[in-house]
Amino acid sequence: MGEAESAGGPAASMPSGPSGLMDLLGVAAVLLESHGRVDMWSPKAEELFGYSADEAVGRYAASLLLHPQHRDLAMSLFAEVLQTGRGWAGAFPVRHKDGSTRLVEFRNMRLMDSVGDFYALGLATDRLRLREVERDLALSTRLVSQSPIGLAVLDTDLRYVTVNPALARIHGVPEEGHLGRRFRDVMPPGQFGTAEARMRKVLESGTPVIDRYTVGRTRADPDHDHAWSVSFFRLEDSNGQVLGVANSVVDVTERHRATMEAERARQRLALVADGSARIGTTLEVEQTARELADVVVPALADVVAVDVLDSVLHDGSAEGRDDPMLFRALAVKAAYSTEASRAVVPPGHITAYHADHPAAHCIRTRRPLLITHVRGPDLERIATDPGAARLLAEAGVHTDMAVPLIARDRILGVVGLARARNPQPFDEDDLALACELASRAAVCIDNARLHQRIRGAAETMQRSLLPRLQPHHPHLELAARYRPAQAFSEVGGDWYDVIPLDGERTALVVGDVMGSGIAAATAMGRLRTAMSTLVGLGLDPARILGHLDRITQGLDPYIATCICALYDTRARRCCVATAGHLPPVLVPVEGPPELLDLPTGTPLGVGGQRFESAAFDLGPGDRLVLYTDGLVETRDRPIDERLDLLLSLLASPDGSVEETCDRLLHELRRPSDHDDVALLIARVRSA
């Protein structure tokens, strides 16, 4: 390695570009002989004093540049410099060529040539310009050193040249720890690699980068994220030579945190609004629990489990009376495939949590439980057993909370929430949000629970009022079905009946009380009883419906549709009358199924109308299908299209009328149907 390289590297031995500072100051050079005559005159001297070199060289400087009153002082100072060799520096008034007087800052020194003669070299610049540069420099230095904004200058290799105290505090590295080091050696490249790339782009293009957000951690506070507004500017001198890049850093952590908190608040409000819209869309307990799980995952938790006290679902009590308390899992959801899903009780299963489990804690205290940071012992507490604790540990569960489901001051169950992939621990705001959603869900679950009890009572009453068909009717093969509505609030008033009569006759009845619930089921029972009484009097179907119409008017506000068919085995004839009911289907042994064209009549309870009967042959093997509108009516398909589908299904042969009932219900019914169904099929036995 050569001397130049050892002293300053290869760059130190090579000429560099000119500095713009000398040009900025406009330093003039004047060389005077020992007698005060101008020997040399620089171009900057021409700019400063106004005289060209031809006008100045060879003339005495005192007479050229000084006012008479200043000449004696100037000449004594000049003589002292030449005699003593000590330089003189200071400001002196000088006469410009245009006659004006300018205060010029001088640096005078003695020079000696090769033969021993002395000369005086004067370096001069305009004092006002010099003071302006000094003030700017002092102001810049003070601003940089005392500014709360982090400031730094890096050279073209992105090595720190200047760092102010504010940036040193931000980085957690002293000023001397920056100087000479590259940006990547001071800042973690994994977090700040983008900033380094931006600085290089600024150096290349000259386009500044203004107010770019950067979030990360530094040595000053390695445990918390901070946010900075960062700007980069390319530095150039007055000649356009690139000196490096200036970096300004403003700590905006508080603003960033406030913004993030505002965004979290907005998201919480949006989640509450979403929960209000999505939780409780049905009156089904299990569906409501699933809706709660869908809302909180992944918006609030990575894994959620919804458990309800088993006693609440069975006997309606709002507090568990079993010891230990038994929970039925209603819903489990995870934001992604995780071992944590295997650690919780699957839906439909019953479990008894240990006394220290968060669910048991919530039931005892009626208060939520927040575990911000889950440690080893906490895993055993929130898990059902040691195996589940291992699964939770493998899944990386690090925070957990349990929230009670309380409605109408009664506790129904518990919601358990956990995070694993989401690195943020649950906090008090998350707990408040979970409690809000759980409160909404608890009311919906309680409503669904109460509804299911009422619906169960109505359905039990409805079924108790329906007849039990004789297993071996002597003349008819019979099958009947009743199906309550699957997506409605309550069961309806549909019914069927088979009434044996004297003389080998049988009455076949299907009816539908318009309405739902226990009141509709009660009205249905009264009409069925009245129908049985009227049929026993030996009246034809039209007269039976006429009497039934008057009875129904007394059941205001209920009205009903009904079809009554009397089959005479000896005559092989069937007489039918309808009251606003859909027509029955005749499925002959030979030929396609057909809808019977019968006088429709008005519904029962309307009053003022006469009913008519119609008769047709019904021979061995023929089938008669009676049904309520819930079998064929839907909200999205025309009734004619649905009736055609019914006829096409009946065209396919079945082994028995039981099989026909099951197939019709399977093909025509859907979980979303909003009406109940009564279905009655009779096939004439062979003689």
BELVENKA-V399770 format. One record per residue. N is the residue number from 0. RES is the residue in one small letter. SS is DSSP state (helix for helix, strand for strand, loop for the rest). Layout:
n=N res=RES ss=SS
n=N res=RES ss=SS
This chain:
n=0 res=m ss=loop
n=1 res=g ss=loop
n=2 res=e ss=helix
n=3 res=a ss=helix
n=4 res=e ss=helix
n=5 res=s ss=helix
n=6 res=a ss=helix
n=7 res=g ss=helix
n=8 res=g ss=loop
n=9 res=p ss=helix
n=10 res=a ss=helix
n=11 res=a ss=helix
n=12 res=s ss=helix
n=13 res=m ss=loop
n=14 res=p ss=loop
n=15 res=s ss=loop
n=16 res=g ss=loop
n=17 res=p ss=loop
n=18 res=s ss=loop
n=19 res=g ss=helix
n=20 res=l ss=helix
n=21 res=m ss=helix
n=22 res=d ss=helix
n=23 res=l ss=helix
n=24 res=l ss=helix
n=25 res=g ss=loop
n=26 res=v ss=loop
n=27 res=a ss=strand
n=28 res=a ss=strand
n=29 res=v ss=strand
n=30 res=l ss=strand
n=31 res=l ss=strand
n=32 res=e ss=strand
n=33 res=s ss=loop
n=34 res=h ss=loop
n=35 res=g ss=loop
n=36 res=r ss=strand
n=37 res=v ss=strand
n=38 res=d ss=strand
n=39 res=m ss=strand
n=40 res=w ss=strand
n=41 res=s ss=loop
n=42 res=p ss=helix
n=43 res=k ss=helix
n=44 res=a ss=helix
n=45 res=e ss=helix
n=46 res=e ss=helix
n=47 res=l ss=helix
n=48 res=f ss=helix
n=49 res=g ss=loop
n=50 res=y ss=loop
n=51 res=s ss=loop
n=52 res=a ss=helix
n=53 res=d ss=helix
n=54 res=e ss=helix
n=55 res=a ss=helix
n=56 res=v ss=loop
n=57 res=g ss=loop
n=58 res=r ss=loop
n=59 res=y ss=strand
n=60 res=a ss=helix
n=61 res=a ss=helix
n=62 res=s ss=helix
n=63 res=l ss=helix
n=64 res=l ss=helix
n=65 res=l ss=loop
n=66 res=h ss=loop
n=67 res=p ss=helix
n=68 res=q ss=helix
n=69 res=h ss=helix
n=70 res=r ss=helix
n=71 res=d ss=helix
n=72 res=l ss=helix
n=73 res=a ss=helix
n=74 res=m ss=helix
n=75 res=s ss=helix
n=76 res=l ss=helix
n=77 res=f ss=helix
n=78 res=a ss=helix
n=79 res=e ss=helix
n=80 res=v ss=helix
n=81 res=l ss=helix
n=82 res=q ss=helix
n=83 res=t ss=helix
n=84 res=g ss=loop
n=85 res=r ss=loop
n=86 res=g ss=loop
n=87 res=w ss=strand
n=88 res=a ss=strand
n=89 res=g ss=strand
n=90 res=a ss=strand
n=91 res=f ss=strand
n=92 res=p ss=strand
n=93 res=v ss=strand
n=94 res=r ss=strand
n=95 res=h ss=loop
n=96 res=k ss=loop
n=97 res=d ss=loop
n=98 res=g ss=loop
n=99 res=s ss=loop
n=100 res=t ss=strand
n=101 res=r ss=strand
n=102 res=l ss=strand
n=103 res=v ss=strand
n=104 res=e ss=strand
n=105 res=f ss=strand
n=106 res=r ss=strand
n=107 res=n ss=strand
n=108 res=m ss=strand
n=109 res=r ss=strand
n=110 res=l ss=strand
n=111 res=m ss=strand
n=112 res=d ss=loop
n=113 res=s ss=loop
n=114 res=v ss=loop
n=115 res=g ss=loop
n=116 res=d ss=loop
n=117 res=f ss=strand
n=118 res=y ss=strand
n=119 res=a ss=strand
n=120 res=l ss=strand
n=121 res=g ss=strand
n=122 res=l ss=strand
n=123 res=a ss=strand
n=124 res=t ss=strand
n=125 res=d ss=strand
n=126 res=r ss=helix
n=127 res=l ss=helix
n=128 res=r ss=helix
n=129 res=l ss=helix
n=130 res=r ss=helix
n=131 res=e ss=helix
n=132 res=v ss=helix
n=133 res=e ss=helix
n=134 res=r ss=helix
n=135 res=d ss=helix
n=136 res=l ss=helix
n=137 res=a ss=helix
n=138 res=l ss=helix
n=139 res=s ss=helix
n=140 res=t ss=helix
n=141 res=r ss=helix
n=142 res=l ss=helix
n=143 res=v ss=helix
n=144 res=s ss=helix
n=145 res=q ss=helix
n=146 res=s ss=loop
n=147 res=p ss=loop
n=148 res=i ss=loop
n=149 res=g ss=strand
n=150 res=l ss=strand
n=151 res=a ss=strand
n=152 res=v ss=strand
n=153 res=l ss=strand
n=154 res=d ss=loop
n=155 res=t ss=loop
n=156 res=d ss=loop
n=157 res=l ss=loop
n=158 res=r ss=strand
n=159 res=y ss=strand
n=160 res=v ss=strand
n=161 res=t ss=strand
n=162 res=v ss=strand
n=163 res=n ss=loop
n=164 res=p ss=helix
n=165 res=a ss=helix
n=166 res=l ss=helix
n=167 res=a ss=helix
n=168 res=r ss=helix
n=169 res=i ss=helix
n=170 res=h ss=helix
n=171 res=g ss=loop
n=172 res=v ss=loop
n=173 res=p ss=loop
n=174 res=e ss=helix
n=175 res=e ss=helix
n=176 res=g ss=helix
n=177 res=h ss=helix
n=178 res=l ss=strand
n=179 res=g ss=loop
n=180 res=r ss=loop
n=181 res=r ss=strand
n=182 res=f ss=helix
n=183 res=r ss=helix
n=184 res=d ss=helix
n=185 res=v ss=helix
n=186 res=m ss=loop
n=187 res=p ss=loop
n=188 res=p ss=helix
n=189 res=g ss=helix
n=190 res=q ss=helix
n=191 res=f ss=helix
n=192 res=g ss=helix
n=193 res=t ss=helix
n=194 res=a ss=helix
n=195 res=e ss=helix
n=196 res=a ss=helix
n=197 res=r ss=helix
n=198 res=m ss=helix
n=199 res=r ss=helix
n=200 res=k ss=helix
n=201 res=v ss=helix
n=202 res=l ss=helix
n=203 res=e ss=helix
n=204 res=s ss=helix
n=205 res=g ss=loop
n=206 res=t ss=loop
n=207 res=p ss=loop
n=208 res=v ss=strand
n=209 res=i ss=strand
n=210 res=d ss=strand
n=211 res=r ss=strand
n=212 res=y ss=strand
n=213 res=t ss=strand
n=214 res=v ss=strand
n=215 res=g ss=strand
n=216 res=r ss=loop
n=217 res=t ss=loop
n=218 res=r ss=helix
n=219 res=a ss=helix
n=220 res=d ss=helix
n=221 res=p ss=loop
n=222 res=d ss=loop
n=223 res=h ss=loop
n=224 res=d ss=loop
n=225 res=h ss=strand
n=226 res=a ss=strand
n=227 res=w ss=strand
n=228 res=s ss=strand
n=229 res=v ss=strand
n=230 res=s ss=strand
n=231 res=f ss=strand
n=232 res=f ss=strand
n=233 res=r ss=strand
n=234 res=l ss=strand
n=235 res=e ss=strand
n=236 res=d ss=loop
n=237 res=s ss=loop
n=238 res=n ss=loop
n=239 res=g ss=loop
n=240 res=q ss=loop
n=241 res=v ss=strand
n=242 res=l ss=strand
n=243 res=g ss=strand
n=244 res=v ss=strand
n=245 res=a ss=strand
n=246 res=n ss=strand
n=247 res=s ss=strand
n=248 res=v ss=strand
n=249 res=v ss=strand
n=250 res=d ss=strand
n=251 res=v ss=loop
n=252 res=t ss=helix
n=253 res=e ss=helix
n=254 res=r ss=helix
n=255 res=h ss=helix
n=256 res=r ss=helix
n=257 res=a ss=helix
n=258 res=t ss=helix
n=259 res=m ss=helix
n=260 res=e ss=helix
n=261 res=a ss=helix
n=262 res=e ss=helix
n=263 res=r ss=helix
n=264 res=a ss=helix
n=265 res=r ss=helix
n=266 res=q ss=helix
n=267 res=r ss=helix
n=268 res=l ss=helix
n=269 res=a ss=helix
n=270 res=l ss=helix
n=271 res=v ss=helix
n=272 res=a ss=helix
n=273 res=d ss=helix
n=274 res=g ss=helix
n=275 res=s ss=helix
n=276 res=a ss=helix
n=277 res=r ss=helix
n=278 res=i ss=loop
n=279 res=g ss=loop
n=280 res=t ss=loop
n=281 res=t ss=loop
n=282 res=l ss=loop
n=283 res=e ss=loop
n=284 res=v ss=helix
n=285 res=e ss=helix
n=286 res=q ss=helix
n=287 res=t ss=helix
n=288 res=a ss=helix
n=289 res=r ss=helix
n=290 res=e ss=helix
n=291 res=l ss=helix
n=292 res=a ss=helix
n=293 res=d ss=helix
n=294 res=v ss=helix
n=295 res=v ss=helix
n=296 res=v ss=strand
n=297 res=p ss=loop
n=298 res=a ss=loop
n=299 res=l ss=loop
n=300 res=a ss=strand
n=301 res=d ss=loop
n=302 res=v ss=strand
n=303 res=v ss=strand
n=304 res=a ss=strand
n=305 res=v ss=strand
n=306 res=d ss=strand
n=307 res=v ss=strand
n=308 res=l ss=strand
n=309 res=d ss=helix
n=310 res=s ss=helix
n=311 res=v ss=helix
n=312 res=l ss=helix
n=313 res=h ss=helix
n=314 res=d ss=loop
n=315 res=g ss=loop
n=316 res=s ss=loop
n=317 res=a ss=loop
n=318 res=e ss=loop
n=319 res=g ss=loop
n=320 res=r ss=loop
n=321 res=d ss=loop
n=322 res=d ss=loop
n=323 res=p ss=loop
n=324 res=m ss=loop
n=325 res=l ss=loop
n=326 res=f ss=strand
n=327 res=r ss=strand
n=328 res=a ss=strand
n=329 res=l ss=strand
n=330 res=a ss=strand
n=331 res=v ss=strand
n=332 res=k ss=strand
n=333 res=a ss=strand
n=334 res=a ss=loop
n=335 res=y ss=loop
n=336 res=s ss=loop
n=337 res=t ss=loop
n=338 res=e ss=loop
n=339 res=a ss=helix
n=340 res=s ss=helix
n=341 res=r ss=helix
n=342 res=a ss=helix
n=343 res=v ss=loop
n=344 res=v ss=loop
n=345 res=p ss=loop
n=346 res=p ss=loop
n=347 res=g ss=loop
n=348 res=h ss=loop
n=349 res=i ss=strand
n=350 res=t ss=strand
n=351 res=a ss=loop
n=352 res=y ss=loop
n=353 res=h ss=loop
n=354 res=a ss=loop
n=355 res=d ss=loop
n=356 res=h ss=loop
n=357 res=p ss=helix
n=358 res=a ss=helix
n=359 res=a ss=helix
n=360 res=h ss=helix
n=361 res=c ss=helix
n=362 res=i ss=helix
n=363 res=r ss=helix
n=364 res=t ss=helix
n=365 res=r ss=loop
n=366 res=r ss=loop
n=367 res=p ss=loop
n=368 res=l ss=strand
n=369 res=l ss=strand
n=370 res=i ss=strand
n=371 res=t ss=loop
n=372 res=h ss=loop
n=373 res=v ss=loop
n=374 res=r ss=loop
n=375 res=g ss=helix
n=376 res=p ss=helix
n=377 res=d ss=helix
n=378 res=l ss=helix
n=379 res=e ss=helix
n=380 res=r ss=helix
n=381 res=i ss=helix
n=382 res=a ss=loop
n=383 res=t ss=loop
n=384 res=d ss=loop
n=385 res=p ss=helix
n=386 res=g ss=helix
n=387 res=a ss=helix
n=388 res=a ss=helix
n=389 res=r ss=helix
n=390 res=l ss=helix
n=391 res=l ss=helix
n=392 res=a ss=helix
n=393 res=e ss=helix
n=394 res=a ss=helix
n=395 res=g ss=loop
n=396 res=v ss=loop
n=397 res=h ss=loop
n=398 res=t ss=strand
n=399 res=d ss=strand
n=400 res=m ss=strand
n=401 res=a ss=strand
n=402 res=v ss=strand
n=403 res=p ss=strand
n=404 res=l ss=strand
n=405 res=i ss=strand
n=406 res=a ss=strand
n=407 res=r ss=loop
n=408 res=d ss=loop
n=409 res=r ss=strand
n=410 res=i ss=strand
n=411 res=l ss=strand
n=412 res=g ss=strand
n=413 res=v ss=strand
n=414 res=v ss=strand
n=415 res=g ss=strand
n=416 res=l ss=strand
n=417 res=a ss=strand
n=418 res=r ss=strand
n=419 res=a ss=loop
n=420 res=r ss=loop
n=421 res=n ss=loop
n=422 res=p ss=loop
n=423 res=q ss=loop
n=424 res=p ss=loop
n=425 res=f ss=loop
n=426 res=d ss=loop
n=427 res=e ss=helix
n=428 res=d ss=helix
n=429 res=d ss=helix
n=430 res=l ss=helix
n=431 res=a ss=helix
n=432 res=l ss=helix
n=433 res=a ss=helix
n=434 res=c ss=helix
n=435 res=e ss=helix
n=436 res=l ss=helix
n=437 res=a ss=helix
n=438 res=s ss=helix
n=439 res=r ss=helix
n=440 res=a ss=helix
n=441 res=a ss=helix
n=442 res=v ss=helix
n=443 res=c ss=helix
n=444 res=i ss=helix
n=445 res=d ss=helix
n=446 res=n ss=helix
n=447 res=a ss=helix
n=448 res=r ss=helix
n=449 res=l ss=helix
n=450 res=h ss=helix
n=451 res=q ss=helix
n=452 res=r ss=helix
n=453 res=i ss=helix
n=454 res=r ss=helix
n=455 res=g ss=helix
n=456 res=a ss=helix
n=457 res=a ss=helix
n=458 res=e ss=helix
n=459 res=t ss=helix
n=460 res=m ss=helix
n=461 res=q ss=helix
n=462 res=r ss=helix
n=463 res=s ss=helix
n=464 res=l ss=helix
n=465 res=l ss=loop
n=466 res=p ss=loop
n=467 res=r ss=loop
n=468 res=l ss=loop
n=469 res=q ss=loop
n=470 res=p ss=loop
n=471 res=h ss=loop
n=472 res=h ss=loop
n=473 res=p ss=loop
n=474 res=h ss=loop
n=475 res=l ss=strand
n=476 res=e ss=strand
n=477 res=l ss=strand
n=478 res=a ss=strand
n=479 res=a ss=strand
n=480 res=r ss=strand
n=481 res=y ss=strand
n=482 res=r ss=strand
n=483 res=p ss=loop
n=484 res=a ss=loop
n=485 res=q ss=loop
n=486 res=a ss=loop
n=487 res=f ss=loop
n=488 res=s ss=loop
n=489 res=e ss=loop
n=490 res=v ss=loop
n=491 res=g ss=strand
n=492 res=g ss=strand
n=493 res=d ss=strand
n=494 res=w ss=strand
n=495 res=y ss=strand
n=496 res=d ss=strand
n=497 res=v ss=strand
n=498 res=i ss=strand
n=499 res=p ss=strand
n=500 res=l ss=strand
n=501 res=d ss=loop
n=502 res=g ss=loop
n=503 res=e ss=loop
n=504 res=r ss=strand
n=505 res=t ss=strand
n=506 res=a ss=strand
n=507 res=l ss=strand
n=508 res=v ss=strand
n=509 res=v ss=strand
n=510 res=g ss=strand
n=511 res=d ss=strand
n=512 res=v ss=strand
n=513 res=m ss=strand
n=514 res=g ss=strand
n=515 res=s ss=strand
n=516 res=g ss=helix
n=517 res=i ss=helix
n=518 res=a ss=helix
n=519 res=a ss=helix
n=520 res=a ss=helix
n=521 res=t ss=helix
n=522 res=a ss=helix
n=523 res=m ss=helix
n=524 res=g ss=helix
n=525 res=r ss=helix
n=526 res=l ss=helix
n=527 res=r ss=helix
n=528 res=t ss=helix
n=529 res=a ss=helix
n=530 res=m ss=helix
n=531 res=s ss=helix
n=532 res=t ss=helix
n=533 res=l ss=helix
n=534 res=v ss=helix
n=535 res=g ss=helix
n=536 res=l ss=loop
n=537 res=g ss=loop
n=538 res=l ss=loop
n=539 res=d ss=loop
n=540 res=p ss=helix
n=541 res=a ss=helix
n=542 res=r ss=helix
n=543 res=i ss=helix
n=544 res=l ss=helix
n=545 res=g ss=helix
n=546 res=h ss=helix
n=547 res=l ss=helix
n=548 res=d ss=helix
n=549 res=r ss=helix
n=550 res=i ss=helix
n=551 res=t ss=helix
n=552 res=q ss=helix
n=553 res=g ss=loop
n=554 res=l ss=loop
n=555 res=d ss=loop
n=556 res=p ss=loop
n=557 res=y ss=loop
n=558 res=i ss=loop
n=559 res=a ss=strand
n=560 res=t ss=strand
n=561 res=c ss=strand
n=562 res=i ss=strand
n=563 res=c ss=strand
n=564 res=a ss=strand
n=565 res=l ss=strand
n=566 res=y ss=strand
n=567 res=d ss=strand
n=568 res=t ss=loop
n=569 res=r ss=loop
n=570 res=a ss=loop
n=571 res=r ss=loop
n=572 res=r ss=strand
n=573 res=c ss=strand
n=574 res=c ss=strand
n=575 res=v ss=strand
n=576 res=a ss=strand
n=577 res=t ss=strand
n=578 res=a ss=strand
n=579 res=g ss=loop
n=580 res=h ss=loop
n=581 res=l ss=loop
n=582 res=p ss=loop
n=583 res=p ss=loop
n=584 res=v ss=strand
n=585 res=l ss=strand
n=586 res=v ss=strand
n=587 res=p ss=loop
n=588 res=v ss=loop
n=589 res=e ss=loop
n=590 res=g ss=loop
n=591 res=p ss=loop
n=592 res=p ss=loop
n=593 res=e ss=strand
n=594 res=l ss=strand
n=595 res=l ss=loop
n=596 res=d ss=loop
n=597 res=l ss=loop
n=598 res=p ss=loop
n=599 res=t ss=loop
n=600 res=g ss=loop
n=601 res=t ss=loop
n=602 res=p ss=loop
n=603 res=l ss=strand
n=604 res=g ss=loop
n=605 res=v ss=loop
n=606 res=g ss=loop
n=607 res=g ss=loop
n=608 res=q ss=loop
n=609 res=r ss=loop
n=610 res=f ss=loop
n=611 res=e ss=loop
n=612 res=s ss=loop
n=613 res=a ss=strand
n=614 res=a ss=strand
n=615 res=f ss=strand
n=616 res=d ss=strand
n=617 res=l ss=loop
n=618 res=g ss=loop
n=619 res=p ss=loop
n=620 res=g ss=loop
n=621 res=d ss=loop
n=622 res=r ss=strand
n=623 res=l ss=strand
n=624 res=v ss=strand
n=625 res=l ss=strand
n=626 res=y ss=strand
n=627 res=t ss=loop
n=628 res=d ss=helix
n=629 res=g ss=helix
n=630 res=l ss=helix
n=631 res=v ss=loop
n=632 res=e ss=loop
n=633 res=t ss=loop
n=634 res=r ss=loop
n=635 res=d ss=loop
n=636 res=r ss=loop
n=637 res=p ss=loop
n=638 res=i ss=helix
n=639 res=d ss=helix
n=640 res=e ss=helix
n=641 res=r ss=helix
n=642 res=l ss=helix
n=643 res=d ss=helix
n=644 res=l ss=helix
n=645 res=l ss=helix
n=646 res=l ss=helix
n=647 res=s ss=helix
n=648 res=l ss=helix
n=649 res=l ss=helix
n=650 res=a ss=loop
n=651 res=s ss=loop
n=652 res=p ss=loop
n=653 res=d ss=loop
n=654 res=g ss=loop
n=655 res=s ss=loop
n=656 res=v ss=helix
n=657 res=e ss=helix
n=658 res=e ss=helix
n=659 res=t ss=helix
n=660 res=c ss=helix
n=661 res=d ss=helix
n=662 res=r ss=helix
n=663 res=l ss=helix
n=664 res=l ss=helix
n=665 res=h ss=helix
n=666 res=e ss=helix
n=667 res=l ss=helix
n=668 res=r ss=loop
n=669 res=r ss=loop
n=670 res=p ss=loop
n=671 res=s ss=loop
n=672 res=d ss=loop
n=673 res=h ss=loop
n=674 res=d ss=loop
n=675 res=d ss=loop
n=676 res=v ss=strand
n=677 res=a ss=strand
n=678 res=l ss=strand
n=679 res=l ss=strand
n=680 res=i ss=strand
n=681 res=a ss=strand
n=682 res=r ss=strand
n=683 res=v ss=strand
n=684 res=r ss=loop
n=685 res=s ss=loop
n=686 res=a ss=loop
